[in-house]
Every structure is written in C-alpha cells, then in structure tokens.
Amino acid sequence: MNAPKPFPLIEISGPPRMRGRQYGEQAASRIGQSVAVYGDQLSSLGLDDAKRAALLDEFEVQIARFDADYLEEMRGIAEGASVSLADIVMINARTEVVSRARMIAKQEPLHDDSIEDGCTGAVILPERSASGHLIHGQNWDWRAECVETSVVLRVQREEGPELLTFVEAGGLARSGLNGAGLAITANFLRCERDYRQIGVPLSLIRRKVLEQSHMALAMKVVATTPKSCSNNMMLSSAEGFAIDFECAPDESFALYPSDDIIVHANHWMSDVALAKLQERGIETSPDSLYRAWRVRRRLEASGQRVGVDDLKAAFFDDFASPYSVCRPPRPGFQGDLSATVAMVMMEPALGRLEVAPLPALNQEFGQYHLQEKIAVGV
C-alpha cells in the first residue's frame, strides 16, 4: 500500500443546506467512494431496491425527528456530490443501517462481523499534561480502504460554536473538537441489548455534542439520547474535565479519570455495567483486553507529566502486532482488510487537531486548526 496523503480539509459555512452543498462539491470523489463501500455491503446482504429504499426511508424519518437541520444538510451534501439523499443517510447511519439490513435479511449476528471495529482512546487531564493543556486522542480501527474515504471537516455555523471533525466523507461528524473547548471520540462496544430498538445514529449524537457550548449539555446528549446499539463515548473539556460514557442503547455508565488519565478500548469496564449486561464484543475485538492496558502502561511510564508525543508513542504501540494498538493493514476475521485507519490527536484549548493516516505505515500528521478563538467557560 502506497504512503497515504494527509486527509483533505473541507471548509463550509452558512445555513445547513448551503454548507451541505459546499461539502458535497468539495468532497464529491471521496463521498462517492464512501457510497460504494457501504452500498456494496448492503448489496451483499441481498436487499432488493425496494427493501433498501424502505430501510433508508426509516432512518431518514429518525434523523428528521432528532434534528431536521441535519437532514437539510444531508440534502445539500447529496446535491453537491450528485448522489441521492438515501446515500448520504446511509453514510451517516452506516452502523445502524448495516445491522438493520442483516435483520431484514434474517442473518445472524446482527452486527457487522465482516470486519472488526476497534479504536483505542485516551484523555490526559491538564494536571498530568506536560503543557498544562488537556490532551485527547484516539486510534480509529476500521476498514483500511476508508483512508481514501475520510476527510477533516471545518464547519462555521451561524447558530453555535465552530467545529472541526475527522469523519468519513459525507458524514456530519466523528471525532472532533469545537470552539467551546469540547472534544469527543468514540469506540465500539457490544452487549445483548443491541438492536432491540431504533435509536439516533451514533454519528449524529457526536455531531450534536460538537454543537454544544457547555460540557454539561454535551454530557446530557451522550447520556440520554436513545441509541440502537452500544457505544463508548469519551468527552473532554479544555477547562480540565473528562468523562467516559459506556453506553448501552437504553442506559449509560460513567467512568472517571484515574490518576488524571482515562483510557478505553472496546470492552466494558464499568463494574455497574458488567453487573447489568453481557459483554459481547470480545468475539470480534479480543485484543481490546490488552490494548487499553498497554496504552495506560506506556503513559504511566512517561512519568508525572505526559506530553502529546508521549500519547502518540503509546498509540503507535505495536505489541502483539498485527492485533495491536496500532494495527497494520491485515485480513479481518472474514477476509476483509482491517487497519488503524487514522490516529487522531486533539488539544481542545488550542483548537488543534492532528491526524495521521494509516499510522502503522506512516507517522506524519496533518495539522488542522479552528479559526475562531476557543471560548472556555461559556
């Protein structure tokens, strides 16, 4: 695989439909590739055109109920990229759409086991940070081809803080930070409660977090929004606070920093959660059981003060490769190519986002910044 190029920066502003068109026009090629990745997956499940349209209409209604502006922005993206609205809905709800398609096709398990999802995330509080600024980072493990379908999106909104997010092209958000000093990353989790209800797509919950001007409101979004499936969401604030929510579809469990550090991979860690539900993620992410341990151990070995370079070094860890914190491209359990697609590093107080594509093969980071001054303590 050739050395990857930095992820392109897409800058948009204005009302939802207008900024959607700007996004679609600038990222048309990558959006087309995103559509192909997940469209092919739906086709492989044997859904005919009528069933596929009905499935995506179902999610379109759910998105409109959650926030009608999101659907307007998606319409603009579709227009700008010359694809259908259904295609953009599919990208933004890809986790839920694929699993719902499996249910329709009567395939078990309902989760997408064709490739192992992953992710290892961490936050360093200011009291432990070498710079005195909070550091928030993540390795995103997913389909290796998504290195060609992802972008960094900078959104100037008329109605709230500017936001900067690393995301699959056509999506509204994934990992990112905003002008109020808030940041979010998210990791795969699984339990027996998954897909018993239709909730808000996970990517749109992350977008809603990045639209908030206060940490309390961001936490409310994560903790109380109903979901279709489990997910771990790590929130931080430039003011010096971080919290990790292990989310089942209908309940959330909070984890707080230990020694001013939070580290999480893809297995449930809350004692309360483990007393109430069943761990179902180890089947596809068994390496999670040592990834979080490895990252924490390396951070603790860095001493009392941990810098951005120390967190990067922890995320570059290749212990037990290719089932490692930093995953090189390799076949997944069912033959697809899996990798750490990107390493994301954020300093919310500085409005700074760094992203390295395919970090197991490349240690060069693209640098991205918010344009507005960070509004801490709004």
C-alpha positions in Angstrom: 0.0 0.0 0.0 1.4 3.4 -1.0 2.2 6.0 1.6 -1.0 7.8 2.4 -1.6 11.5 1.8 -2.9 13.8 4.6 -6.7 13.9 4.8 -8.1 16.9 2.8 -9.6 19.8 4.8 -13.2 20.7 3.8 -14.3 24.1 4.9 -18.0 25.0 5.0 -20.2 27.8 6.3 -23.7 29.2 6.2 -27.2 27.7 6.8 -27.5 23.9 6.7 -28.5 23.3 3.0 -25.8 25.7 1.8 -23.0 24.3 3.8 -24.1 20.8 2.7 -23.8 21.8 -0.9 -20.3 23.2 -0.2 -19.3 20.0 1.5 -20.7 17.8 -1.3 -19.0 19.8 -4.1 -15.6 19.8 -2.3 -15.6 16.1 -1.3 -17.5 14.6 -4.2 -14.9 12.0 -5.1 -14.5 10.7 -1.5 -18.2 10.8 -0.9 -18.7 8.6 -4.0 -16.2 6.1 -2.6 -18.0 6.1 0.8 -21.2 5.4 -1.0 -19.6 2.5 -2.8 -18.1 1.0 0.4 -21.4 0.8 2.3 -23.7 0.4 -0.8 -21.7 -2.7 -1.8 -22.2 -4.1 1.7 -25.9 -3.7 1.6 -26.0 -5.3 -1.9 -24.0 -8.3 -0.5 -26.8 -8.9 2.0 -29.3 -9.4 -0.9 -31.5 -6.4 -0.3 -33.5 -5.5 -3.4 -34.1 -1.9 -4.4 -37.5 -1.7 -2.6 -36.2 -3.1 0.7 -33.2 -0.9 0.6 -35.3 2.2 -0.1 -37.7 1.4 2.7 -34.8 0.8 5.1 -33.1 4.2 4.4 -36.5 6.0 4.5 -36.9 4.6 8.0 -33.6 6.2 9.1 -34.4 9.4 7.2 -37.5 9.8 9.4 -35.5 9.1 12.5 -32.9 11.7 11.6 -35.6 14.3 10.9 -37.1 13.7 14.3 -33.8 14.2 16.0 -32.8 17.4 14.1 -34.4 18.5 10.9 -31.4 20.7 10.1 -29.3 17.5 9.8 -31.5 16.2 7.1 -31.3 19.6 5.3 -27.5 19.5 5.5 -27.6 15.9 4.1 -29.8 17.1 1.2 -27.2 19.7 0.4 -24.4 17.2 0.6 -26.3 14.9 -1.8 -26.9 17.8 -4.3 -23.3 18.9 -4.2 -21.9 15.4 -4.7 -24.5 14.3 -7.2 -25.7 11.3 -5.2 -29.0 10.5 -3.6 -30.2 11.7 -0.2 -30.5 8.0 0.7 -26.8 7.5 0.0 -25.9 10.3 2.5 -28.3 8.9 5.1 -26.6 5.5 4.6 -23.2 7.0 5.3 -24.4 8.8 8.4 -26.2 5.8 9.8 -23.9 3.1 8.4 -23.5 1.1 11.7 -27.3 1.0 12.3 -28.2 0.6 8.6 -26.0 -2.5 8.0 -27.2 -4.2 11.2 -30.9 -3.4 10.4 -30.2 -4.8 6.9 -29.0 -8.0 8.5 -32.2 -8.2 10.5 -34.2 -7.8 7.3 -32.1 -10.4 5.6 -32.5 -12.7 8.6 -28.8 -13.0 9.0 -27.2 -13.6 12.4 -25.4 -12.0 14.1 -27.0 -8.6 13.6 -23.7 -6.8 14.0 -21.3 -6.4 11.1 -18.8 -9.1 11.7 -17.2 -8.9 8.3 -14.5 -6.8 9.8 -13.5 -6.0 13.4 -14.3 -2.5 14.5 -11.9 -1.2 17.1 -10.5 2.1 18.5 -8.4 2.9 21.5 -8.9 6.3 23.1 -7.3 8.3 25.9 -7.5 11.7 27.7 -4.8 13.3 29.7 -6.0 16.0 32.1 -4.2 19.3 32.5 -2.8 18.3 35.9 -0.9 15.5 34.2 -0.2 17.1 30.9 3.3 18.4 30.2 1.9 21.5 28.5 -0.8 22.1 31.1 -3.4 21.7 28.4 -5.8 18.7 28.2 -4.8 16.1 25.5 -7.4 13.9 23.9 -6.6 11.2 21.3 -7.7 8.1 19.6 -6.7 5.3 17.1 -9.6 4.6 14.8 -9.6 0.9 13.7 -11.9 0.1 10.7 -11.8 -0.7 7.0 -8.4 0.0 5.5 -10.0 1.5 2.4 -11.5 4.2 4.5 -8.2 6.0 4.4 -9.3 7.1 0.9 -12.9 8.0 2.0 -12.3 10.2 5.0 -11.8 14.0 5.4 -11.3 16.7 8.0 -14.4 19.0 8.1 -14.4 22.5 9.5 -17.9 23.9 10.0 -18.7 27.6 10.6 -22.2 27.5 12.0 -24.4 30.6 12.3 -26.1 29.3 15.5 -23.2 28.0 17.6 -19.5 27.2 18.0 -17.3 26.4 15.1 -16.4 22.7 14.9 -13.6 20.6 13.5 -14.1 16.9 12.9 -12.4 13.9 11.3 -15.1 12.0 9.5 -15.9 9.6 6.7 -16.8 11.8 3.7 -20.5 12.6 3.6 -20.8 12.2 7.3 -21.6 15.1 9.7 -19.1 14.2 12.4 -17.0 11.5 14.0 -14.0 12.5 16.3 -13.5 16.2 16.8 -13.5 19.4 18.9 -15.3 22.7 18.9 -14.9 26.4 19.6 -16.2 26.0 23.2 -13.3 23.7 24.0 -15.2 20.4 23.9 -13.9 17.3 22.3 -15.2 13.8 21.6 -14.0 10.4 20.5 -16.0 7.1 20.4 -15.2 3.4 20.5 -17.2 0.2 19.5 -18.9 -1.8 22.3 -21.4 -4.6 22.2 -24.0 -6.2 24.5 -27.1 -8.3 24.3 -29.4 -5.2 24.3 -28.2 -4.1 20.9 -30.7 -3.6 18.1 -33.9 -4.1 20.1 -34.9 -0.5 19.4 -34.3 2.1 16.7 -32.4 5.0 18.1 -30.5 8.0 16.9 -27.5 7.2 14.7 -24.3 7.3 16.7 -22.5 9.7 14.3 -25.3 12.3 14.8 -25.0 12.1 18.6 -21.3 13.0 18.1 -22.3 15.9 15.9 -24.8 17.1 18.5 -22.1 17.1 21.1 -19.9 19.2 18.9 -22.6 21.8 18.6 -22.9 22.4 22.3 -21.4 25.4 24.1 -21.2 23.7 27.6 -19.8 20.4 28.9 -23.0 19.7 30.9 -25.1 19.9 27.8 -22.7 17.7 25.8 -22.9 15.1 28.6 -26.7 15.2 28.5 -26.7 14.5 24.8 -24.5 11.4 25.2 -26.1 10.0 28.4 -29.8 10.4 27.5 -30.1 10.1 23.7 -31.6 6.7 22.8 -29.4 4.5 20.6 -29.8 1.4 18.5 -26.6 -0.2 19.7 -23.8 0.1 22.3 -21.0 2.6 22.0 -18.3 4.1 24.2 -18.1 7.9 24.0 -15.3 9.9 25.6 -15.9 13.6 26.3 -13.4 16.2 27.4 -13.3 20.0 28.0 -10.4 22.4 27.7 -11.4 23.6 31.2 -9.9 20.4 32.6 -12.6 17.8 32.9 -13.1 14.4 31.1 -15.6 11.6 31.4 -16.2 8.3 29.6 -19.7 7.0 28.9 -20.1 3.3 28.2 -23.5 3.5 26.5 -26.0 0.6 26.1 -28.9 1.5 23.8 -31.1 2.5 26.8 -28.6 3.3 29.6 -25.2 4.9 30.2 -22.5 4.2 32.7 -19.9 6.9 33.6 -16.2 6.3 34.1 -13.9 9.0 35.6 -10.2 9.6 35.2 -7.8 7.5 37.3 -4.5 9.3 38.1 -5.7 12.1 35.7 -5.9 9.7 32.8 -8.7 7.9 31.0 -8.0 5.0 28.6 -10.6 2.9 26.9 -10.7 0.3 24.1 -13.6 -2.0 23.1 -14.7 -3.9 26.2 -17.0 -2.8 29.1 -15.0 -1.6 32.1 -17.7 -0.2 34.4 -18.4 -2.6 37.3 -22.0 -1.4 37.3 -22.4 -2.1 33.6 -20.8 -5.6 33.9 -23.3 -6.4 36.7 -26.3 -5.5 34.5 -25.4 -6.6 30.9 -23.4 -9.2 28.9 -20.1 -8.5 27.2 -20.5 -9.4 23.5 -17.6 -7.6 21.9 -14.7 -9.8 22.7 -15.6 -12.2 19.9 -14.5 -9.6 17.3 -12.1 -7.5 19.4 -10.3 -9.9 21.7 -7.2 -7.7 21.6 -9.1 -4.9 23.4 -8.3 -6.7 26.6 -4.7 -5.7 26.3 -4.8 -2.6 24.1 -6.2 -0.3 26.9 -3.7 -1.9 29.4 -0.8 -1.3 27.0 -1.7 2.4 26.4 -2.1 3.1 30.1 1.1 1.3 31.0 3.1 3.3 28.4 1.5 6.6 29.6 2.3 5.8 33.2 5.9 5.0 32.2 6.2 8.6 30.8 6.3 10.0 34.3 4.3 12.6 36.1 4.0 14.8 33.1 2.7 13.4 29.8 3.0 15.2 26.5 1.4 14.9 23.1 4.4 12.9 21.9 4.0 10.5 24.8 0.4 9.8 23.9 1.4 9.4 20.2 4.1 6.9 21.2 1.5 5.0 23.3 -0.9 4.9 20.3 2.0 3.7 18.0 2.5 0.7 20.3 2.9 -2.5 18.2 2.8 -5.1 20.9 1.3 -8.3 19.6 1.1 -6.9 16.0 -1.0 -7.2 13.9 -3.5 -7.4 16.8 -2.0 -4.3 18.3 -2.9 -0.8 19.5 -1.6 0.4 16.1 -2.9 -2.1 13.6 -1.2 -2.5 10.2 -3.5 -3.5 7.3 -4.3 -7.2 7.7 -7.2 -9.6 6.8 -10.1 -9.3 9.2 -11.8 -12.4 10.7 -13.8 -12.8 7.5 -11.2 -11.8 4.9 -11.7 -8.0 4.6 -8.8 -5.7 5.1 -8.7 -4.1 8.6 -6.3 -1.4 9.9 -5.8 1.5 12.2 -7.2 4.0 9.6 -6.2 7.1 11.5 -4.5 8.4 14.7 -6.3 11.5 15.9 -4.7 13.9 18.4 -6.5 16.9 19.9 -5.7 19.8 22.2 -9.1 21.5 22.7 -7.7 24.6 24.4 -5.6 25.3 21.4 -8.3 24.4 18.8 -5.7 21.9 17.4 -6.4 18.6 15.6 -3.7 16.4 14.2 -4.4 13.3 12.1 -2.0 10.6 10.8 -3.5 8.3 8.1 -2.6 4.6 8.4 -0.2 5.3 11.3 1.3 1.8 11.3 2.8 2.7 8.0 3.1 6.5 8.3 4.0 8.7 11.2 3.3 12.1 9.5 0.4 14.1 10.9 -1.7 16.6 9.0 -2.3 19.7 11.1 -5.7 21.4 11.4 -7.0 24.3 13.5 -10.2 26.0 14.4 -10.2 29.6 13.1 -12.1 31.1 16.0 -10.8 31.7 19.5 -11.6 29.0 21.9 -14.5 30.1 24.2 -13.8 28.3 27.5 -16.2 28.8 30.4 -19.2 29.9 28.3 
